[in-house]
Amino acid sequence: LTEFKHIIVSFTLTTLRENLAKRLEPYAPSPIKRLKAMEKLARRIPVVCRLDPLVYPLNTNNIKETIKELKQCGVKQIITSTYKAKSDNLKKMIGAFPEHKKLWQKLYLKQGNHISHCIYLPIELRKELIEEVRQVSLSKKLEFSSCREGFNNLNTKACDGSSFF
């Protein structure tokens, strides 16, 4: 990869918690494997991490710890967005996490914002979550961007990591 003139590697990480990762993304590599790969690659090329999606309240209570770990792995930028519900994937999420059924029905089906073919969290909650990730990222001297949320004024770099070219 180092032979390429313009290269950046982007990883997605939803959580550091192995038990949550197995429920949320049963077929994806473990968080530990992703962190090790990020650390190895970050020694030679720029690495960005998509802390994505933020699924309230599954992975939003340990943002500070997650970003601290990503910084230690050599990540240069955090890119984030919130979970956008569609009828089919919301049913799967509720099936996997039935304990959050009432909360998600309230937040998405009753209070959510319909944009295109998705249902977004209420704007106040979305902004609070995105701003928390931004604040923690900047405190760790990491670049920050959020895509598809409508808060482009919070970005310090482009959403795709191309700013490092």
C-alpha positions as CSV (number, residue, x, y, z in Angstrom):
1,L,0.0,0.0,0.0
2,T,2.9,2.4,0.7
3,E,3.8,2.3,-3.0
4,F,0.6,4.3,-3.8
5,K,1.1,8.1,-4.0
6,H,-2.3,9.0,-2.6
7,I,-3.6,6.5,-0.2
8,I,-5.6,6.5,3.0
9,V,-7.2,3.6,4.8
10,S,-10.6,3.9,6.5
11,F,-11.9,1.5,9.0
12,T,-15.4,1.3,10.5
13,L,-15.7,0.6,14.2
14,T,-19.1,0.6,15.9
15,T,-17.9,-0.4,19.4
16,L,-14.9,-1.6,21.4
17,R,-17.2,-4.1,23.4
18,E,-16.8,-7.6,21.9
19,N,-20.2,-8.8,23.2
20,L,-22.0,-5.8,21.6
21,A,-20.1,-6.2,18.4
22,K,-21.1,-9.8,18.1
23,R,-24.8,-8.9,18.4
24,L,-24.6,-5.7,16.3
25,E,-22.3,-7.0,13.5
26,P,-22.1,-10.8,13.8
27,Y,-20.1,-11.3,10.6
28,A,-17.7,-8.5,11.0
29,P,-14.1,-8.7,12.3
30,S,-13.8,-8.2,16.0
31,P,-13.0,-4.7,17.4
32,I,-9.7,-6.0,18.7
33,K,-8.7,-7.2,15.2
34,R,-9.7,-3.9,13.7
35,L,-7.7,-1.9,16.3
36,K,-4.6,-4.1,15.6
37,A,-4.9,-3.6,11.9
38,M,-5.4,0.2,12.3
39,E,-2.3,0.4,14.5
40,K,-0.2,-1.6,12.1
41,L,-1.2,0.4,9.1
42,A,-1.0,3.8,10.9
43,R,2.7,3.3,11.2
44,R,3.1,3.8,7.4
45,I,0.0,5.4,6.0
46,P,-2.8,7.7,7.2
47,V,-5.7,5.9,8.8
48,V,-9.1,7.3,9.5
49,C,-11.9,5.7,11.5
50,R,-15.6,5.8,10.9
51,L,-17.1,5.6,14.3
52,D,-20.3,4.6,12.6
53,P,-23.1,4.3,13.1
54,L,-23.8,5.8,16.4
55,V,-26.7,3.6,17.6
56,Y,-28.4,5.3,20.6
57,P,-28.0,4.0,23.3
58,L,-26.0,0.9,22.3
59,N,-22.6,2.5,21.6
60,T,-23.0,6.1,22.7
61,N,-22.1,5.7,26.3
62,N,-18.4,5.1,25.8
63,I,-17.4,7.6,23.1
64,K,-14.6,9.0,25.1
65,E,-12.9,5.7,25.7
66,T,-13.4,4.6,22.1
67,I,-11.8,7.7,20.7
68,K,-8.9,7.5,23.2
69,E,-8.2,4.0,22.0
70,L,-8.4,5.1,18.3
71,K,-5.9,7.9,19.0
72,Q,-3.5,5.4,20.6
73,C,-3.8,3.3,17.5
74,G,-2.6,6.2,15.3
75,V,-5.9,7.2,13.8
76,K,-5.8,10.7,12.3
77,Q,-9.5,11.5,11.8
78,I,-12.8,10.4,13.2
79,I,-15.8,10.3,10.9
80,T,-19.2,9.7,12.4
81,S,-22.9,9.5,11.7
82,T,-25.9,8.2,13.4
83,Y,-28.0,5.1,12.6
84,K,-30.7,5.8,10.1
85,A,-33.7,3.5,10.4
86,K,-35.5,2.0,7.5
87,S,-38.5,-0.3,8.1
88,D,-36.6,-3.5,7.3
89,N,-33.4,-2.8,9.3
90,L,-35.3,-1.3,12.3
91,K,-37.2,-4.6,12.5
92,K,-33.8,-6.5,12.5
93,M,-32.4,-4.1,15.1
94,I,-35.4,-4.6,17.4
95,G,-35.2,-8.4,16.9
96,A,-31.5,-8.3,17.9
97,F,-32.1,-5.8,20.8
98,P,-35.7,-6.2,22.0
99,E,-34.9,-4.4,25.2
100,H,-34.7,-1.2,23.2
101,K,-38.0,-1.7,21.2
102,K,-40.0,1.0,23.0
103,L,-37.2,3.5,23.0
104,W,-36.5,3.1,19.2
105,Q,-40.2,3.2,18.3
106,K,-40.5,6.5,20.2
107,L,-37.3,8.0,18.8
108,Y,-37.6,6.9,15.2
109,L,-41.3,6.2,14.5
110,K,-42.9,9.0,16.7
111,Q,-40.2,11.7,17.0
112,G,-37.8,10.9,14.1
113,N,-37.1,13.0,11.1
114,H,-38.0,11.5,7.7
115,I,-35.3,12.3,5.2
116,S,-35.3,10.6,1.8
117,H,-36.0,6.9,2.5
118,C,-34.6,7.0,6.1
119,I,-35.8,7.9,9.5
120,Y,-33.2,9.9,11.5
121,L,-33.1,10.4,15.2
122,P,-34.7,13.7,16.4
123,I,-32.4,16.5,15.4
124,E,-31.6,17.6,19.0
125,L,-30.3,14.1,19.9
126,R,-28.4,13.7,16.7
127,K,-26.7,17.0,17.2
128,E,-25.8,16.2,20.8
129,L,-24.2,12.9,19.8
130,I,-22.3,14.3,16.9
131,E,-21.1,17.3,18.9
132,E,-19.9,14.9,21.7
133,V,-17.8,12.9,19.2
134,R,-16.5,16.2,17.7
135,Q,-15.5,17.6,21.1
136,V,-13.7,14.4,22.2
137,S,-12.0,14.1,18.8
138,L,-10.7,17.6,18.9
139,S,-9.6,17.2,22.6
140,K,-7.4,14.3,21.4
141,K,-6.1,16.5,18.5
142,L,-7.9,14.4,15.9
143,E,-9.6,15.8,12.8
144,F,-13.3,15.4,12.7
145,S,-16.2,15.1,10.2
146,S,-19.7,14.0,10.2
147,C,-21.5,12.9,7.0
148,R,-25.2,12.8,6.1
149,E,-26.3,14.6,9.3
150,G,-26.5,18.2,8.1
151,F,-24.0,19.6,10.5
152,N,-21.2,20.3,8.0
153,N,-20.1,23.4,9.9
154,L,-18.7,21.0,12.6
155,N,-16.3,19.4,10.2
156,T,-12.6,20.1,10.3
157,K,-11.8,17.9,7.3
158,A,-13.6,16.3,4.4
159,C,-15.8,13.2,5.2
160,D,-13.8,10.8,3.1
161,G,-10.3,11.4,4.5
162,S,-9.0,12.8,1.2
163,S,-7.7,15.9,3.1
164,F,-4.6,13.8,3.9
165,F,-3.5,13.6,0.3
